[in-house]
């Protein structure tokens, strides 16, 4: 425990210094975002899915929960390049999000649950780098997310630079039932900030449905350690479950609201036994 705690303290101090140095750079990015926000002011906010390529029917029995319910499901784009098959009209805003974390923690299940094409999950799990796209309608503008998931194996580290460069948000993920994967987030974060220091950090604990089966004292310990790490990373913390679609959509809705200063905020939930949201 002492070594991870020491790393967290050092990371927290370094993070504060970096944040101050990056204020000006992020301000310029905000100016660009404001151009889109101006068109949204005074209008109701709608989140829905738009056709990206070939539309498919929702998986049988799929009933997404939470504030965001997709109206359609999208076929994922081939993981070969940045190019979009969507038309290049001026109202399309293309953004990139990265998913990092150890292997076998549920990153692919999380990604597939959000995008909506669960038939692709088995094929995706065999790759070191997965790319999937999803397009949303926010007000009168279309947001196209290109989501890069780094597999988590030893060979995956080579993909971190490409996955993190130009990302607007980086989701650092760990298995709520495995404390070593939580400590592993530090390594992923240290590598990620070499290539991107402006992305919105989000810490996500997966497999909440298995986590609540653990002894209550162990749940409390893991939750406390996760909250400490989230504060050190200056990240919002979500407990999630891809199996039951818990907080999966909320994570991306939170990122969207954060990027464009939309009038939507998550509710903080620190109740033990419930999916935690802390910020």
Beta strands, then each sheet from edge to edge (+ up, - down):
strand 1: 47-50
strand 2: 55-56
strand 3: 73-74
strand 4: 92-100
strand 5: 129-138
strand 6: 141-150
strand 7: 169-175
strand 8: 200-206
strand 9: 236-239
strand 10: 277-278
sheet 1: 1+ 5- 6+ 4+ 7+ 8+ 9+ 10-
sheet 2: 2+ 3-
end
